Amino acid sequence: MEQCDTFVIGAGPAGLFCAIHAAGPGNRVLLGEKNAEPGAKLRISGTGQCNITHAGDIRTFFSRYGSHGQFLRPALHAFTNQDLVRFFDDRGLSCRTRDDGKVFPASRDAGEVLALLVRECHLRGVTLRCREPVQQVEYRHPGFLVHMPGGTIFSRHLVLATGGASYPKTGSTGDGYRIAASLGHSITKIGPALAPVTIAAFPFVSLAGMTFPALPFSVWRTGRKVISAEGDLLFTHAGLSGPGILDNSRDIRAGDEIRLSFAGPVQRDVLTGKMVAAISRAPTMMVKSLVSGLGIPERLAKILPDMAGVPATCTGAHLTATARNHLIDLLMGCPLTVSSVGDLSIAMVTRGGVALNEVNSRTMESKLVPGLFFAGEVLDIDGDTGGFNLQAAFSTGYYAAQGIRLKERKSAEQGPGKG
Ligand SMILES: Cc1cc2nc3c(=O)[nH]c(=O)nc-3n(C[C@H](O)[C@H](O)[C@H](O)COP(=O)(O)OP(=O)(O)OC[C@H]3O[C@@H](n4cnc5c(N)ncnc54)[C@H](O)[C@@H]3O)c2cc1C
């Protein structure tokens, strides 16, 4: 039977990076990918431009993975955003940071990032085999039997870098969860994250494409506020998207009410005062003009009075106190009911995955099965938009490789037969 020292399942960013850093004398690495080509998701990341990471102190990253950032702390410290930029720069691919902190390759070409990683794999002696879907894995001390349609390979170490279950057409179809579960691991409930939301009877269909920078909004469930946030929003043909919504989508559910504060972070009495003052200055001004005078985009200002039951031709002087209050309600928190959150077929990442309490965050090794390692999105980790997911994939891939090397060193120190 064919043998290797480390078998990495999945040639996405996490698997490629792990293979690169694990390979070396005494560690023959085989990287198995089920697709005909590696890195299908990496290739389309950042709409093909690849937002590889985010700028700033690595400590600011920990809060960008919901409540699971603490698990990533050692991996992110071991291989930071700056280390990542240096890794690419040292190999001739320079990066640029945008004003919003997102870091991209200067060429804005995800294909170049992928090509560099594949080249590096070859330089380090990694054997990359495509069209090798791993179907099943068995633990056979002191290693693993990795079963593929073409045959079985024995490996001392195994890395699950199979990605999540979102965007399945790129190859991440949740195989890693099945394999991890078959080896005894718990899988937390998976679902879409970084997904747009669909709104029931969306009143702003005609405004699809309109964006709102740093818009405050809240999310309500059965009368209780569950999210209070501010972020860039985008109207789509069916609802809401943009980083503000995508980043919070892991915690939004069908039936929730999203309230958009078009007027910005303003107190109700201040907004009322502004509107009353504007009416007394120009009583014959149409209400839609009064609304746009408050800094609301003109096309939206035409729709909001109608939603508040104010006739299109109504002037400020004719606006009743009740109608004015309705309008202010809408400007402070326009309520929109979520009919669905984008499913796994369109979500950029998967929430849930291999339970973190069963994985050693300092080595990425399973606490249940010796020699089994995890890297990337197969773990119960999902980050905000802005390069945080790729950084997590690279850092955990790197860290799993260090975990393997550490294990190798320890077993060499202990002598033959004790590994
Ligand atoms: C449209 C889109 C845009 C994105 N843009 C960005 C961005 O700009 N910045 C950012 O930080 N994140 C972005 N993301 C998220 C990011 O791409 C992922 O989080 C990241 O690719 C996860 O890396 P991974 O290596 O863990 O998994 P993946 O990239 O999913 O790779 C897993 C690999 O494993 C293979 N595989 C699965 N099962 C098997 C099996 N049984 N046998 C063999 N191989 C198998 C798959 O074919 C795949 O190649 C984007 C995601 C999407 C969908």
The ligand as a Tripos MOL2 file, in Angstrom:
@<TRIPOS>MOLECULE
LIG
   53    58     1     0     0
SMALL
NO_CHARGES

@<TRIPOS>ATOM
      1 C1        -17.7170   33.9680   -3.5290 C.3       1 LIG1
      2 C2        -16.7860   33.9610   -2.3580 C.ar      1 LIG1
      3 C3        -15.9110   35.0100   -2.1650 C.ar      1 LIG1
      4 C4        -15.0750   35.0290   -1.0470 C.ar      1 LIG1
      5 N1        -14.2020   36.0700   -0.9030 N.ar      1 LIG1
      6 C5        -13.3870   36.1080    0.1790 C.ar      1 LIG1
      7 C6        -12.4310   37.1470    0.3330 C.ar      1 LIG1
      8 O1        -12.2550   37.9970   -0.5530 O.2       1 LIG1
      9 N2        -11.6960   37.1710    1.4730 N.ar      1 LIG1
     10 C7        -11.8140   36.2070    2.4640 C.ar      1 LIG1
     11 O2        -11.1290   36.2800    3.4830 O.2       1 LIG1
     12 N3        -12.6700   35.1700    2.3010 N.ar      1 LIG1
     13 C8        -13.4340   35.0950    1.1860 C.ar      1 LIG1
     14 N4        -14.2970   34.0350    1.0230 N.ar      1 LIG1
     15 C9        -14.2360   32.9240    2.0050 C.3       1 LIG1
     16 C10       -12.9660   32.0770    1.7590 C.3       1 LIG1
     17 O3        -12.8030   31.8710    0.3760 O.3       1 LIG1
     18 C11       -13.0720   30.7240    2.4810 C.3       1 LIG1
     19 O4        -13.3150   30.9430    3.8500 O.3       1 LIG1
     20 C12       -11.7870   29.9170    2.2980 C.3       1 LIG1
     21 O5        -11.6210   29.5700    0.9350 O.3       1 LIG1
     22 C13       -11.7780   28.6540    3.1460 C.3       1 LIG1
     23 O6        -10.6020   27.9610    2.8660 O.3       1 LIG1
     24 P1        -10.4870   26.3890    3.1050 P.3       1 LIG1
     25 O7         -9.1660   25.9940    2.5450 O.co2     1 LIG1
     26 O8        -10.7810   26.0870    4.5150 O.co2     1 LIG1
     27 O9        -11.6710   25.7520    2.2650 O.3       1 LIG1
     28 P2        -11.9600   25.7640    0.6760 P.3       1 LIG1
     29 O10       -11.3940   26.9740    0.0450 O.co2     1 LIG1
     30 O11       -13.4050   25.5140    0.5450 O.co2     1 LIG1
     31 O12       -11.1420   24.5180    0.1440 O.3       1 LIG1
     32 C14       -11.4800   23.1950    0.4950 C.3       1 LIG1
     33 C15       -11.0060   22.2610   -0.6020 C.3       1 LIG1
     34 O13       -11.2260   20.9190   -0.1820 O.3       1 LIG1
     35 C16       -11.6710   20.1550   -1.2920 C.3       1 LIG1
     36 N5        -12.3930   18.9780   -0.8010 N.ar      1 LIG1
     37 C17       -13.5500   18.9520   -0.1320 C.ar      1 LIG1
     38 N6        -13.8990   17.6800    0.1560 N.ar      1 LIG1
     39 C18       -12.9160   16.8900   -0.3440 C.ar      1 LIG1
     40 C19       -12.7090   15.4700   -0.3750 C.ar      1 LIG1
     41 N7        -13.5980   14.6140    0.1570 N.pl3     1 LIG1
     42 N8        -11.6050   15.0000   -0.9710 N.ar      1 LIG1
     43 C20       -10.6800   15.8420   -1.5340 C.ar      1 LIG1
     44 N9        -10.8570   17.1780   -1.5440 N.ar      1 LIG1
     45 C21       -11.9500   17.7050   -0.9460 C.ar      1 LIG1
     46 C22       -12.5490   21.1320   -2.0470 C.3       1 LIG1
     47 O14       -12.7420   20.7220   -3.3910 O.3       1 LIG1
     48 C23       -11.7690   22.4340   -1.9020 C.3       1 LIG1
     49 O15       -10.8580   22.6150   -2.9720 O.3       1 LIG1
     50 C24       -15.1190   33.9760   -0.1000 C.ar      1 LIG1
     51 C25       -15.9950   32.9150   -0.3010 C.ar      1 LIG1
     52 C26       -16.8130   32.8950   -1.4230 C.ar      1 LIG1
     53 C27       -17.7320   31.7180   -1.6300 C.3       1 LIG1
@<TRIPOS>BOND
     1     1     2 1
     2     2     3 ar
     3     2    52 ar
     4     3     4 ar
     5     4     5 ar
     6     4    50 ar
     7     5     6 ar
     8     6     7 ar
     9     6    13 1
    10     7     8 2
    11     7     9 ar
    12     9    10 ar
    13    10    11 2
    14    10    12 ar
    15    12    13 ar
    16    13    14 ar
    17    14    15 1
    18    14    50 ar
    19    15    16 1
    20    16    17 1
    21    16    18 1
    22    18    19 1
    23    18    20 1
    24    20    21 1
    25    20    22 1
    26    22    23 1
    27    23    24 1
    28    24    25 2
    29    24    26 1
    30    24    27 1
    31    27    28 1
    32    28    29 2
    33    28    30 1
    34    28    31 1
    35    31    32 1
    36    32    33 1
    37    33    34 1
    38    33    48 1
    39    34    35 1
    40    35    36 1
    41    35    46 1
    42    36    37 ar
    43    36    45 ar
    44    37    38 ar
    45    38    39 ar
    46    39    40 ar
    47    39    45 ar
    48    40    41 1
    49    40    42 ar
    50    42    43 ar
    51    43    44 ar
    52    44    45 ar
    53    46    47 1
    54    46    48 1
    55    48    49 1
    56    50    51 ar
    57    51    52 ar
    58    52    53 1
@<TRIPOS>SUBSTRUCTURE
     1 LIG1         1 GROUP 0 **** ****
